[in-house]
Amino acid sequence: MSDRGRNVVSENGSAAPAVRGATVARKFATIMARTAVPFRIVRASGATFASSDAVPAFTITFRTPRAERRLALFGYIGLLESYFVGDVDIDGDLALAFRAGFDSGYDRSRNPLVWVRNQWHELRFSNRSLAQAKANARFHYGLGQDFYRPWLDRVGMMYTCAYWSDGATTIEDAQRHKMDHVCRKVQLARGETFVDVGSGWGGLLFHAWEHYGALGTGINPTTEQVVETRAEIARRGLDESIRVIECDFREMPGQYDKLLSIGTLEHAGRDQLPQVVRAHADALKPGGLGVIHFIGHVGRRDTEFFIRQHIFPGGWIPSLAHAIDCMERDGLEVLDVENLRRHYARTLDAWFERFEANWATIHAADPQRFDERVRRTWRTYLCSCAEAFRMKNPDLNLFQVTVSKGAVRDDYPMARSFLYRGSA
């Protein structure tokens, strides 16, 4: 422990005694030694200690000894799970709480008990089976529009990273720019067919029809989203131009002129990425263009257990290298790779702000389903991910990979300037 960490830890004004919970004190002392963010800890006994004399940016209060035992056993996972059930309260700036944790390097340390839990999760919730993959998708995306509408954009309810190009001041602006950005990358044109892999509530399908005249097919395994999207297609009278197919990403039927896959590779699963990428390649006509947009790790590593256990069961974040290797093996030529990491941090900030502001509306829609545990879990997810995308040494990115089925056509632009000329 550094001198800074040793000197600032005090308990009710005196040196922290080597009593029950010394492990808890050591963990927080390590964080204190590695971050400049001031904070305060209140133990279940009522004892307190602070990182410095500065006004704390946040306070963590342990309500039960059980919460301290969870932290000692499972590290930050134990702390978060205690927060979800109300055994811990976190008051103040939640974003700075996660920043302090990331500063300490706790996100990169491997807790053996958490590792075992992550392996058990894979055994139980692997996307290997189509039925389990569907159940995993519905766990997250099947919460319905009553949950998502209050905090997503009001353009197309796009639940993927936005594109904060010059002039974008709202999440609505940024999501419009994202949809145009990917449509331009594949040079989407009137009368062309395209497949939207993981189509959400159809925002991109509608945008591509209205602004480019393209005929879209959505692929979506989540029953609730399919039902809601089909209802909107019928309401707009677009049954002849847009359709949605409820199926696994590995079962996409037909071939299309263009492919847009926005945020689906993360749901392939730990061992299913080659199959899912092969299905993407099979869905493109020879010479067709595609954009595959996904969260990617720097290097191959385990996906965060908290995200898998509480947010995206069965999910697995691939590395860019692994994803590109799969693409090339299946005949997709990589034309361009763009990293939108910082765009995702800002997108998550916008979602978190709206989630906080509109929680009362969400809760009122179904008080038993959208309870306090859901609020705490989701605010943790949105806020922690925003901070993860702006870490000092990031290992989490958002990639847009532009591909061609086979050799790229000679008429495809050789520079990116065509993406930024005028508006759609």
N, C-alpha and C positions, 0 to 999 in steps of 0.2 A: 504494500500500500504506500502511496506517495505521502510526503509530509503533509500535503494539503488535505488529503483524505483523512489522515490520522488526527490532525489538529482540529478540524471543523466539526467532527462528530461529537455531539454532547447530548446528554440525556438529563432533561430538567436542570440544565446548567452544570452538570458534573460529568466526569468521564464515564463512558458507557461501561457498566460492569459486565463481566463474563458470566452472564446468567442465561436462563432459557431464552432462546431466540437470538443467540449470538450470531447464528448463520444469517438471520434477517439483517442484523446490523452490518455484517460484513458485506453482504450483497449491495446494500445501499451505500456503504462507504466507498465501494469500488466505483459505483456510478458517480458519486460526488467528486471523486478524484479525477474523473475523465470528462466532465461536462461543466460548462460555465453557466448552465441554467440553474438558478437557485430554487430549492424546493424544501418542503417540510414533510416529516413523517410523524404520524401519531400511532403509537402501538396500541394493541388491544388493552394493555394494562393502563393506558392513559399517559404513559411516558412519551416524550417527544424528542425529536432531534432534527436539526436543520443543517443544510449544506453550507450556509454562510449567514452573515448578518443581514444580507439583502432581503427585501420583501420577496417572499416565495412566489414563484410563478404558478405553482400548483401545490396542493397538499394531498397526500395519500393517507387515509385514515383506515386502520384495521379495526373492524367491528368485533371480530371474534378471534380467539386463538387458532381456530381451524384455518383461517385465512393465512396466518403466519406459517402454519405447518405446510400448507399448499405451496407457498413461496419457497420454503426451504427444500421441498421435494422436487418441484417442477419448475422452479425459476420463474421467469416472467409469464409463462403459460399459467402457472398456478395463481399468479397475481391477477391476470386478466379474468380467469374463470371465477375467482372470488369476487371480482368487480361485477361480473354478469349477474351473479345470484344475490348481490347486496351485502356480502360479507366484507367488502372493501368499498369505500367511496373515494372518488378522485374529483376534487374541487379545484377550480381555476382553469388554466389554459391547458386543455387536453393535448393540443398539438405539441406544446413544449414538453409535456410529460413524455411523449413518444420520442421527441428529439433527444431528450436527455438519455433515454434508454438506448437509442441508436448510437449516440456518442460513446456510450460505455462499451459498445461491442457485444452486448448481450444478445443481439439478434443473430450473431454469427457463432455463438458458442453452442456446442452440442450437449444437451442434457440427456444422459443415457435413458432415463425414464420416459422422456418425451420422445426420444427416438423409437423406443419400443412401442409407445402408443401410436406413433405414425405408421410403423410397420403393420400393426394390428388394424389400423384404419384401412390400409391398402388391401388387406385380406378381406375385410368386410365390405368395402365400398368400391372396389376396383371397377373401372368402366369396361372391363373385359366383356361382361355380359351386356347385351343390348337393353335388357330389362332394368338392370341396375343403373346403367348410364342414363336411362330415361328418368328413373326415380331420383337420381342425383340432380339432374337438370330441374325437375319439378320442385325439389326442395328449395331451390334458390329462386328461380324465375317464375315459379307458380304462385307466388304470393299475391299476384293480381295487381290491377291498376290502382285499386284503392290504396295500396302501399306505395307504389312507385310514382304515380302521377304527381303527387304534391312536391316531389323534389327533383324530378328529371326535367329536361327542357320541354317547352310548350310547342315545339316545332314537330318533333317526331318521336318523343320519348326515347331518345338514343341513349342506351346504357353502355356506351363504350367511349374511349378517349376522344375528346373533342380536339379541334385544330385551331389554336389561338393565333391565327395569322394577323397581320397588321390590320387594325380597325376593329377587331373583335373585342367587345366590352362585356358581353353577356354570354351565358352558356348557350342561348339560342343562336347568337351570331356564330359562335365557335362550332356548334354542331352543324349548322348549314355549311360552313367552310369545310368541315371534315368531309361531309357527303360530296361536295363538289370536288374536293381534293382527290378522293379515291376514284370518282367517276372520270375525272380528267386523266388520271394515270392510266386507265384502261381505254381511254378514248371512246367512251360509251357514246353511241350514236342512235339516232332515231331508227326504230324498227328492229334493232338488234335484240337478241335474247340474252339475259344474264341471270345467274343464280346468286342469290344472297344467302350465304351459308351462316346460319344462326341469325335469323331475320328479326328477332325481337318482336316489337309491335308494328313492324312494317314501315317505319319511318323512311328508311333508305329506298324501299320499293316504291313508295309514293313519290318521293323526291325525284327518283330517276325517271319515273313516268312523266311527271309534271314538267320537269326541266330539260329532259333529254329525249323523251319519247321512246324510252326503252321498255321492253316487255320483261317483267321480272318474275322469277320463281323463288319463293322463300323456302328454306329448309330449316325446320325447327322441331326438336323433340319434345318441347314443353306444351302439353295439351292446352293449358290455360292461355298461353300466348297465341297459339294457333286459333283458338275459338274467338278470342278478342280481335285478332287481326282480320279474320274472315268476316266478322261482323262489320268492321270498318270498311273493308273492300266492298261489301254489299251496299253499305250506306252511301258510298261514293259512286256506286254504279260502275265499278271497274272490274267486274268478274271476267271480262274478255281480255283484259290487259295484264292483270296481276293474279297470281295464285300462291297459295302456301301449302306445302306438303309436310305432314307430320311424320317424321322419320329420323332415325339416327344419322349422324354425319357420314357414317360408313356405308349408308344405303341410298345415297343420292341417285335418283333416276335421271337418265337423259344426258345430253351434251348441250353446251351453250356457247354463244359467241364470247362471252365475258364472264368473269367470276369475281365476286367481292366477298371475302371471308373476313368479317370484322369481329375479332374477339372470340374465336372458336378453338384455336389450337390448344389453349389453356385447359379446355374441357376434354381433350382427347384421352387423357389418362396417362399414367406413368409408362405403360408398355404399349400403348395403342397409337402413338404418334405416327409411325410408318403407315399404318392402315388408313388413318384419317387423311394424311397428306396424299396417299395414293388415290383416295376417293376424290380429293380436290382435282388432281391431275386428270382422272378419268372423266370428270364433269366438264372439262374444257374441250372444245373442238380443236383439231390441229391448227396451229397458228393463233389460237385465242390468247387473250391477255387476262391476267388476274392480279388482284392485290390481296395479299394475306397479311392481316394486321393482328398482332398478338403480343401479349406480355411475354418477355423473355429474360431468362437469367443470364448473367455473365458466367459461363462455365456450367457444367452439369452438377446439380446439387439437389438435396431434398427440398421439396416445397414446404413452406411455412405450415406447421401443424395447426396452428390456430385457424388459419384460413380454411384448411381442409376439414377440420373437425366442426367448425361452427358456421362457415359461410358457403364453401364450395366443396361438398363431399365428392371424393374421387378426383378432384381437380389436380393438375400437375403442370407446373410451369416449365416449358422446355428451354433449352439453351438455343441461342441463335444458330450456333454451329450445327447442332443436331437437326434443327428444323431445315436448314439449307441443305444439309447432306441428304435428308429425305426428299426434298424437292428435286434435287439434281438426279437422284437415283430413279425418280419417276418421270423423267423427261421434261422437267420444268426448268427453263433457262432463267437465272436470276438477272434481272435487268437493273434493279435499283434497290437499295436498302436505306431507309430513313428512320432515324431514332427520334421518337416524339416523347421521350421520358419527361421532360419538363412540362409538356402539354398535359400529361396525365396528372401531374401534381396539381396543376391549376384547375383541371376538371374536377378532381376529387374535392378540392377546396370549395368549389361552387356547389357540388352535391351536398357536402357536409353542412354548409351554411343553410341551404334550403331544408335539409332534413331536420336540423335543429329548429328552424323557424316554423316548420309545419308539422312537428311531431303531434301536437294536439289534434290536428285533423286526421292524421294516420291512426292514432290511438282510438279516436271516436268512431272510426269506420268499423272496427272490430276489437273492442277493449280486451276480450279474453285472448285473442290470437296475437294482437300487437300490444304486448304488455311491457312492463318495465325491463324485463330481461331482454326482450327484442330491442328496445331502445338502446340499452347499454351495449349490446353486442354489435349493433349496426353502427353506432357512432364510433365505437372502437375500430371497426373495419374501415370505415371511410376515412377517419382521421389518421390512423396508423399508416394506411397505404399512401396517403398524400405525403407523409413524412418519409416513407420508404423511397418514394420516387425523387426526393430531393436530398438524400443523404450525401454526406461529404465524399464518400467513396462508394458510389452506387453500384449495386450488382443486380438491380432490377430495372428493366428498360421496357419501352413500348416500341416495337418494330413494325414498320410497313415495308413489306417485301413485294416488289413488282416482278411478275414472272410472265413468261411466254411459254405456251405449249409447243415445244420444239424451238427451232431457231427463230429469233425475232424477225419480223418483216422489215424490209429495207426502208419502208416509209415511216417507221416509228422514230420520233425525234431523238436526236443524239445528245440533247442537253435538256435540262429541267425547265428552261425558260417558258415553255408552252403551258406549264402549270399555273403560271402567275399572270397571264394576260387577260385583263378584264374580268368580267363575271360570267357565270353560267348563263 
